[in-house]
Amino acid sequence: MSERVLSLIETVPNPFVQVRVDSAWDTLAHDVPSINESAFGLCRQLIEDVRASHQSHGLLLSGLPGAGKTHLLARLRHTLYQEQQGVFVYVLPVTAPDRF
């Protein structure tokens, strides 16, 4: 990420502090679809690829704290449930090498 973007992140207050998503199983009370829109589209495409090829794939979300990874997972879970298109499986993050 560019230094300019990182400096903006540090100076602009987070508008989602009071509505943060702590779990992919949380209900999305305040969803802003434009946030992480391209990542959401890639996740949806991966799901379609699995459906078409009948082969499994893995998905790794990585980013700075507060970037919206858990929110993205909650949006994906909610969308799959609403569209009845699949089963959402969430594996807890690996926070250290000894937790594999």
Number of C-alpha atoms within 10 A of each C-alpha: 5 6 8 8 9 10 10 10 12 9 8 8 9 11 8 11 9 7 11 17 22 10 13 20 16 16 14 15 9 11 13 11 11 8 13 15 12 11 13 17 12 13 18 15 12 16 17 13 14 14 13 9 8 9 8 10 9 6 9 7 12 9 8 7 8 13 13 18 20 19 25 22 21 22 21 18 20 18 15 16 13 10 8 9 12 13 9 15 8 11 5 6 10 9 8 7 6 6 7 7
